Amino acid sequence: MGGMTDQPRPPERPKVEPEIIPPGAPGPLPRGRSWVWMSSGQGHGRTLRFETRGTMALVTALLMLGVGAAVVLVLLLGLVLLWIPISLAIAAAIVWSMFRRKS
């Protein structure tokens, strides 16, 4: 059947080898607090910068989380407090019907 063989192919070598910078050799200069240098091996490089948010963003996020939790708590308490008079009315109706049957 054709020229195909069932032998497995050897694994392919990567097209770009990682660049190993020896200790003490000058590398790319950092451009901020957190950075990563990526190179495709063809003379083109790219710097990725990871920024951290400030204190104001943390305070705002925690405030939004607290407001959301308060809304959920108010809704749950509203449901519980709504059922108290309803359950008392049902209990009163049951007791009333029991007294009416005995008479």
DRENTORKOL-3810 file (N, C-alpha, C; in nm, 4 decimals):
REM DRENTORKOL-3810
@n.u->0.0822; n.v->-0.1174; n.w->0.0000; ca.u->0.0000; ca.v->0.0000; ca.w->0.0000; c.u->0.0869; c.v->0.1241; c.w->0.0000
@n.u->0.1068; n.v->0.1901; n.w->-0.0988; ca.u->0.1759; ca.v->0.3180; ca.w->-0.1079; c.u->0.3141; c.v->0.3134; c.w->-0.0454
@n.u->0.3720; n.v->0.4320; n.w->-0.0238; ca.u->0.5050; ca.v->0.4403; ca.w->0.0332; c.u->0.5031; c.v->0.4719; c.w->0.1826
@n.u->0.3899; n.v->0.4575; n.w->0.2482; ca.u->0.3786; ca.v->0.4903; ca.w->0.3901; c.u->0.4353; c.v->0.3763; c.w->0.4736
@n.u->0.5095; n.v->0.4121; n.w->0.5773; ca.u->0.5591; ca.v->0.3118; ca.w->0.6715; c.u->0.4953; c.v->0.3382; c.w->0.8062
@n.u->0.4876; n.v->0.2369; n.w->0.8884; ca.u->0.4262; ca.v->0.2500; ca.w->1.0205; c.u->0.5294; c.v->0.2806; c.w->1.1294
@n.u->0.6486; n.v->0.3249; n.w->1.0910; ca.u->0.7513; ca.v->0.3555; ca.w->1.1889; c.u->0.7236; c.v->0.4926; c.w->1.2510
@n.u->0.7451; n.v->0.5056; n.w->1.3818; ca.u->0.7220; ca.v->0.6359; ca.w->1.4448; c.u->0.8272; c.v->0.7371; c.w->1.4013
@n.u->0.7847; n.v->0.8619; n.w->1.3913; ca.u->0.8770; ca.v->0.9680; ca.w->1.3514; c.u->0.9558; c.v->1.0150; c.w->1.4736
@n.u->1.0802; n.v->1.0571; n.w->1.4538; ca.u->1.1556; ca.v->1.1123; ca.w->1.5667; c.u->1.0962; c.v->1.2478; c.w->1.6057
@n.u->1.1062; n.v->1.2853; n.w->1.7326; ca.u->1.0505; ca.v->1.4142; ca.w->1.7740; c.u->1.1213; c.v->1.5300; c.w->1.7044
@n.u->1.0444; n.v->1.6354; n.w->1.6725; ca.u->1.1029; ca.v->1.7503; ca.w->1.6040; c.u->1.1775; c.v->1.8374; c.w->1.7037
@n.u->1.2869; n.v->1.8953; n.w->1.6561; ca.u->1.3618; ca.v->1.9889; ca.w->1.7398; c.u->1.2894; c.v->2.1230; c.w->1.7405
@n.u->1.2969; n.v->2.1963; n.w->1.8513; ca.u->1.2326; ca.v->2.3274; ca.w->1.8537; c.u->1.2965; c.v->2.4200; c.w->1.7514
@n.u->1.2151; n.v->2.5055; n.w->1.6919; ca.u->1.2640; ca.v->2.5958; ca.w->1.5887; c.u->1.3459; c.v->2.7100; c.w->1.6488
@n.u->1.3206; n.v->2.7445; n.w->1.7754; ca.u->1.3943; ca.v->2.8523; ca.w->1.8423; c.u->1.4514; c.v->2.7964; c.w->1.9717
@n.u->1.5792; n.v->2.8066; n.w->1.9866; ca.u->1.6450; ca.v->2.7607; ca.w->2.1090; c.u->1.6377; c.v->2.8716; c.w->2.2134
@n.u->1.6198; n.v->2.8377; n.w->2.3422; ca.u->1.6203; ca.v->2.9421; ca.w->2.4446; c.u->1.7596; c.v->3.0025; c.w->2.4584
@n.u->1.7645; n.v->3.1321; n.w->2.4800; ca.u->1.8922; ca.v->3.2003; ca.w->2.4972; c.u->1.9326; c.v->3.1912; c.w->2.6433
@n.u->2.0531; n.v->3.1427; n.w->2.6676; ca.u->2.1037; ca.v->3.1314; ca.w->2.8033; c.u->2.2032; c.v->3.2451; c.w->2.8233
@n.u->2.1721; n.v->3.3324; n.w->2.9172; ca.u->2.2600; ca.v->3.4453; ca.w->2.9458; c.u->2.3487; c.v->3.4047; c.w->3.0625
@n.u->2.4798; n.v->3.4009; n.w->3.0418; ca.u->2.5692; ca.v->3.3588; ca.w->3.1507; c.u->2.5703; c.v->3.4603; c.w->3.2635
@n.u->2.6036; n.v->3.4160; n.w->3.3850; ca.u->2.6085; ca.v->3.5078; ca.w->3.4980; c.u->2.7084; c.v->3.6206; c.w->3.4731
@n.u->2.6676; n.v->3.7426; n.w->3.5074; ca.u->2.7542; ca.v->3.8574; ca.w->3.4914; c.u->2.7418; c.v->3.9246; c.w->3.3560
@n.u->2.6795; n.v->3.8585; n.w->3.2586; ca.u->2.6625; ca.v->3.9201; ca.w->3.1269; c.u->2.5458; c.v->4.0179; c.w->3.1324
@n.u->2.5569; n.v->4.1312; n.w->3.0617; ca.u->2.4455; ca.v->4.2270; ca.w->3.0632; c.u->2.3253; c.v->4.1712; c.w->2.9874
@n.u->2.2115; n.v->4.1781; n.w->3.0486; ca.u->2.0880; ca.v->4.1336; ca.w->2.9844; c.u->2.0005; c.v->4.2538; c.w->2.9571
@n.u->1.8780; n.v->4.2317; n.w->2.9207; ca.u->1.7869; ca.v->4.3439; ca.w->2.8976; c.u->1.7618; c.v->4.4194; c.w->3.0280
@n.u->1.7498; n.v->4.5479; n.w->3.0192; ca.u->1.7298; ca.v->4.6302; ca.w->3.1378; c.u->1.5852; c.v->4.6233; c.w->3.1847
@n.u->1.5623; n.v->4.6127; n.w->3.3149; ca.u->1.4244; ca.v->4.6105; ca.w->3.3647; c.u->1.3587; c.v->4.7461; c.w->3.3447
@n.u->1.2290; n.v->4.7443; n.w->3.3207; ca.u->1.1542; ca.v->4.8669; ca.w->3.2966; c.u->1.0428; c.v->4.8840; c.w->3.3976
@n.u->1.0625; n.v->4.8475; n.w->3.5180; ca.u->0.9584; ca.v->4.8600; ca.w->3.6190; c.u->0.9845; c.v->4.7628; c.w->3.7319
@n.u->0.8838; n.v->4.7465; n.w->3.8171; ca.u->0.9006; ca.v->4.6580; ca.w->3.9325; c.u->0.8958; c.v->4.5117; c.w->3.8909
@n.u->0.8012; n.v->4.4746; n.w->3.8062; ca.u->0.7869; ca.v->4.3360; ca.w->3.7622; c.u->0.7939; c.v->4.3340; c.w->3.6100
@n.u->0.8853; n.v->4.2556; n.w->3.5557; ca.u->0.8980; ca.v->4.2522; ca.w->3.4111; c.u->0.9468; c.v->4.1156; c.w->3.3668
@n.u->0.9196; n.v->4.0844; n.w->3.2401; ca.u->0.9643; ca.v->3.9597; ca.w->3.1786; c.u->1.0131; c.v->3.9952; c.w->3.0387
@n.u->1.1271; n.v->3.9453; n.w->3.0012; ca.u->1.1796; ca.v->3.9692; ca.w->2.8670; c.u->1.1585; c.v->3.8439; c.w->2.7845
@n.u->1.0945; n.v->3.8579; n.w->2.6686; ca.u->1.0712; ca.v->3.7445; ca.w->2.5798; c.u->1.1380; c.v->3.7744; c.w->2.4471
@n.u->1.2046; n.v->3.6753; n.w->2.3903; ca.u->1.2678; ca.v->3.6934; ca.w->2.2606; c.u->1.2320; c.v->3.5757; c.w->2.1725
@n.u->1.2045; n.v->3.6046; n.w->2.0447; ca.u->1.1699; ca.v->3.4972; ca.w->1.9517; c.u->1.2942; c.v->3.4382; c.w->1.8871
@n.u->1.4111; n.v->3.4940; n.w->1.9174; ca.u->1.5344; ca.v->3.4398; ca.w->1.8629; c.u->1.5684; c.v->3.4963; c.w->1.7266
@n.u->1.4874; n.v->3.5868; n.w->1.6737; ca.u->1.5111; ca.v->3.6428; ca.w->1.5412; c.u->1.5450; c.v->3.7908; c.w->1.5512
@n.u->1.5986; n.v->3.8313; n.w->1.6647; ca.u->1.6340; ca.v->3.9711; ca.w->1.6807; c.u->1.5191; c.v->4.0566; c.w->1.7303
@n.u->1.4032; n.v->3.9970; n.w->1.7475; ca.u->1.2870; ca.v->4.0708; ca.w->1.7961; c.u->1.2628; c.v->4.0326; c.w->1.9410
@n.u->1.2401; n.v->4.1304; n.w->2.0229; ca.u->1.2140; ca.v->4.1022; ca.w->2.1634; c.u->1.0927; c.v->4.1793; c.w->2.2105
@n.u->1.0425; n.v->4.1407; n.w->2.3216; ca.u->0.9241; ca.v->4.2064; ca.w->2.3768; c.u->0.9366; c.v->4.2043; c.w->2.5279
@n.u->0.9034; n.v->4.3153; n.w->2.5900; ca.u->0.9037; ca.v->4.3240; ca.w->2.7343; c.u->0.7603; c.v->4.3264; c.w->2.7836
@n.u->0.7280; n.v->4.2380; n.w->2.8755; ca.u->0.5963; ca.v->4.2364; ca.w->2.9366; c.u->0.6095; c.v->4.2957; c.w->3.0751
@n.u->0.5193; n.v->4.3852; n.w->3.1094; ca.u->0.5243; ca.v->4.4481; ca.w->3.2412; c.u->0.3977; c.v->4.4131; c.w->3.3175
@n.u->0.4140; n.v->4.3667; n.w->3.4406; ca.u->0.3013; ca.v->4.3337; ca.w->3.5264; c.u->0.2894; c.v->4.4431; c.w->3.6302
@n.u->0.1752; n.v->4.5099; n.w->3.6315; ca.u->0.1555; ca.v->4.6180; ca.w->3.7270; c.u->0.0697; c.v->4.5707; c.w->3.8434
@n.u->0.1029; n.v->4.6210; n.w->3.9602; ca.u->0.0195; ca.v->4.5936; ca.w->4.0758; c.u->-0.0677; c.v->4.7152; c.w->4.1011
@n.u->-0.1829; n.v->4.6922; n.w->4.1538; ca.u->-0.2759; ca.v->4.8016; ca.w->4.1812; c.u->-0.2405; c.v->4.8669; c.w->4.3139
@n.u->-0.2864; n.v->4.9890; n.w->4.3303; ca.u->-0.2543; ca.v->5.0645; ca.w->4.4499; c.u->-0.3497; c.v->5.0375; c.w->4.5646
@n.u->-0.3300; n.v->5.1125; n.w->4.6711; ca.u->-0.4110; ca.v->5.0974; ca.w->4.7920; c.u->-0.5556; c.v->5.1365; c.w->4.7657
@n.u->-0.5767; n.v->5.2396; n.w->4.6841; ca.u->-0.7128; ca.v->5.2860; ca.w->4.6569; c.u->-0.7953; c.v->5.1781; c.w->4.5858
@n.u->-0.7335; n.v->5.1054; n.w->4.4949; ca.u->-0.8052; ca.v->4.9976; ca.w->4.4259; c.u->-0.8424; c.v->4.8863; c.w->4.5236
@n.u->-0.7537; n.v->4.8560; n.w->4.6172; ca.u->-0.7831; ca.v->4.7530; ca.w->4.7174; c.u->-0.8976; c.v->4.7968; c.w->4.8080
@n.u->-0.8946; n.v->4.9224; n.w->4.8510; ca.u->-1.0019; ca.v->4.9742; ca.w->4.9365; c.u->-1.1342; c.v->4.9731; c.w->4.8620
@n.u->-1.1330; n.v->5.0134; n.w->4.7354; ca.u->-1.2561; ca.v->5.0144; ca.w->4.6552; c.u->-1.3105; c.v->4.8729; c.w->4.6363
@n.u->-1.2231; n.v->4.7771; n.w->4.6083; ca.u->-1.2672; ca.v->4.6385; ca.w->4.5902; c.u->-1.3265; c.v->4.5815; c.w->4.7190
@n.u->-1.2619; n.v->4.6092; n.w->4.8321; ca.u->-1.3149; ca.v->4.5606; ca.w->4.9598; c.u->-1.4471; c.v->4.6282; c.w->4.9942
@n.u->-1.4600; n.v->4.7558; n.w->4.9621; ca.u->-1.5850; ca.v->4.8267; ca.w->4.9862; c.u->-1.6984; c.v->4.7687; c.w->4.9019
@n.u->-1.6694; n.v->4.7392; n.w->4.7760; ca.u->-1.7718; ca.v->4.6783; ca.w->4.6894; c.u->-1.8106; c.v->4.5400; c.w->4.7394
@n.u->-1.7133; n.v->4.4641; n.w->4.7866; ca.u->-1.7415; ca.v->4.3316; ca.w->4.8420; c.u->-1.8285; c.v->4.3430; c.w->4.9665
@n.u->-1.7996; n.v->4.4394; n.w->5.0520; ca.u->-1.8797; ca.v->4.4607; ca.w->5.1725; c.u->-2.0220; c.v->4.5033; c.w->5.1410
@n.u->-2.0386; n.v->4.5908; n.w->5.0422; ca.u->-2.1733; ca.v->4.6345; ca.w->5.0036; c.u->-2.2524; c.v->4.5162; c.w->4.9473
@n.u->-2.1880; n.v->4.4340; n.w->4.8669; ca.u->-2.2560; ca.v->4.3155; ca.w->4.8127; c.u->-2.2984; c.v->4.2190; c.w->4.9219
@n.u->-2.2105; n.v->4.1975; n.w->5.0194; ca.u->-2.2446; ca.v->4.1087; ca.w->5.1313; c.u->-2.3578; c.v->4.1668; c.w->5.2145
@n.u->-2.3592; n.v->4.2979; n.w->5.2334; ca.u->-2.4670; ca.v->4.3620; ca.w->5.3099; c.u->-2.6011; c.v->4.3488; c.w->5.2381
@n.u->-2.6006; n.v->4.3626; n.w->5.1069; ca.u->-2.7255; ca.v->4.3476; ca.w->5.0299; c.u->-2.7795; c.v->4.2055; c.w->5.0431
@n.u->-2.6916; n.v->4.1062; n.w->5.0319; ca.u->-2.7350; ca.v->3.9670; ca.w->5.0458; c.u->-2.7891; c.v->3.9418; c.w->5.1866
@n.u->-2.7227; n.v->3.9960; n.w->5.2885; ca.u->-2.7683; ca.v->3.9788; ca.w->5.4263; c.u->-2.9048; c.v->4.0426; c.w->5.4484
@n.u->-2.9261; n.v->4.1615; n.w->5.3945; ca.u->-3.0556; ca.v->4.2284; ca.w->5.4087; c.u->-3.1654; c.v->4.1488; c.w->5.3401
@n.u->-3.1381; n.v->4.0950; n.w->5.2223; ca.u->-3.2386; ca.v->4.0136; ca.w->5.1522; c.u->-3.2728; c.v->3.8873; c.w->5.2312
@n.u->-3.1712; n.v->3.8209; n.w->5.2849; ca.u->-3.1977; ca.v->3.6995; ca.w->5.3632; c.u->-3.2747; c.v->3.7312; c.w->5.4915
@n.u->-3.2365; n.v->3.8386; n.w->5.5610; ca.u->-3.3095; ca.v->3.8776; ca.w->5.6812; c.u->-3.4533; c.v->3.9181; c.w->5.6485
@n.u->-3.4712; n.v->3.9828; n.w->5.5356; ca.u->-3.6065; ca.v->4.0194; ca.w->5.4929; c.u->-3.6940; c.v->3.8966; c.w->5.4716
@n.u->-3.6360; n.v->3.7937; n.w->5.4110; ca.u->-3.7119; ca.v->3.6704; ca.w->5.3901; c.u->-3.7486; c.v->3.6059; c.w->5.5235
@n.u->-3.6541; n.v->3.6021; n.w->5.6170; ca.u->-3.6811; ca.v->3.5418; ca.w->5.7481; c.u->-3.7867; c.v->3.6226; c.w->5.8227
@n.u->-3.7702; n.v->3.7540; n.w->5.8237; ca.u->-3.8650; ca.v->3.8387; ca.w->5.8968; c.u->-4.0028; c.v->3.8392; c.w->5.8312
@n.u->-4.0098; n.v->3.8147; n.w->5.7020; ca.u->-4.1392; ca.v->3.8060; ca.w->5.6340; c.u->-4.2131; c.v->3.6792; c.w->5.6748
@n.u->-4.1399; n.v->3.5692; n.w->5.6964; ca.u->-4.2051; ca.v->3.4430; ca.w->5.7284; c.u->-4.2522; c.v->3.4349; c.w->5.8736
@n.u->-4.2004; n.v->3.5175; n.w->5.9626; ca.u->-4.2448; ca.v->3.5134; ca.w->6.1030; c.u->-4.3935; c.v->3.5470; c.w->6.1149
@n.u->-4.4437; n.v->3.6598; n.w->6.0624; ca.u->-4.5870; ca.v->3.6861; ca.w->6.0737; c.u->-4.6729; c.v->3.5883; c.w->5.9939
@n.u->-4.6196; n.v->3.5404; n.w->5.8815; ca.u->-4.6970; ca.v->3.4438; ca.w->5.8020; c.u->-4.7122; c.v->3.3140; c.w->5.8799
@n.u->-4.6036; n.v->3.2654; n.w->5.9422; ca.u->-4.6142; ca.v->3.1408; ca.w->6.0183; c.u->-4.7021; c.v->3.1592; c.w->6.1424
@n.u->-4.6978; n.v->3.2788; n.w->6.2060; ca.u->-4.7878; ca.v->3.3050; ca.w->6.3196; c.u->-4.9339; c.v->3.3068; c.w->6.2748
@n.u->-4.9611; n.v->3.3626; n.w->6.1588; ca.u->-5.0984; ca.v->3.3651; ca.w->6.1084; c.u->-5.1471; c.v->3.2238; c.w->6.0776
@n.u->-5.0615; n.v->3.1405; n.w->6.0215; ca.u->-5.1003; ca.v->3.0020; ca.w->5.9920; c.u->-5.1263; c.v->2.9262; c.w->6.1219
@n.u->-5.0393; n.v->2.9459; n.w->6.2231; ca.u->-5.0583; ca.v->2.8783; ca.w->6.3516; c.u->-5.1879; c.v->2.9251; c.w->6.4179
@n.u->-5.2174; n.v->3.0555; n.w->6.4109; ca.u->-5.3411; ca.v->3.1080; ca.w->6.4696; c.u->-5.4634; c.v->3.0510; c.w->6.3978
@n.u->-5.4555; n.v->3.0352; n.w->6.2668; ca.u->-5.5679; ca.v->2.9787; ca.w->6.1909; c.u->-5.5907; c.v->2.8328; c.w->6.2287
@n.u->-5.4829; n.v->2.7574; n.w->6.2508; ca.u->-5.4965; ca.v->2.6168; ca.w->6.2908; c.u->-5.5606; c.v->2.6078; c.w->6.4291
@n.u->-5.5120; n.v->2.6897; n.w->6.5231; ca.u->-5.5688; ca.v->2.6885; ca.w->6.6586; c.u->-5.7154; c.v->2.7323; c.w->6.6547
@n.u->-5.7484; n.v->2.8339; n.w->6.5787; ca.u->-5.8864; ca.v->2.8822; ca.w->6.5667; c.u->-5.9786; c.v->2.7734; c.w->6.5114
@n.u->-5.9291; n.v->2.7010; n.w->6.4081; ca.u->-6.0138; ca.v->2.5955; ca.w->6.3502; c.u->-6.0312; c.v->2.4798; c.w->6.4482
@n.u->-5.9312; n.v->2.4507; n.w->6.5334; ca.u->-5.9458; ca.v->2.3446; ca.w->6.6332; c.u->-6.0491; c.v->2.3840; c.w->6.7379
@n.u->-6.0515; n.v->2.5086; n.w->6.7836; ca.u->-6.1525; ca.v->2.5543; ca.w->6.8808; c.u->-6.2928; c.v->2.5550; c.w->6.8204
@n.u->-6.3054; n.v->2.5851; n.w->6.6935; ca.u->-6.4382; ca.v->2.5897; ca.w->6.6305; c.u->-6.4956; c.v->2.4503; c.w->6.6138
@n.u->-6.4100; n.v->2.3490; n.w->6.5926; ca.u->-6.4594; ca.v->2.2125; ca.w->6.5753; c.u->-6.5084; c.v->2.1549; c.w->6.7075
@n.u->-6.4447; n.v->2.1901; n.w->6.8176; ca.u->-6.4828; ca.v->2.1364; ca.w->6.9475; c.u->-6.6172; c.v->2.1937; c.w->6.9939
@n.u->-6.6502; n.v->2.3110; n.w->6.9523; ca.u->-6.7754; ca.v->2.3719; ca.w->7.0006; c.u->-6.8971; c.v->2.3217; c.w->6.9303
END
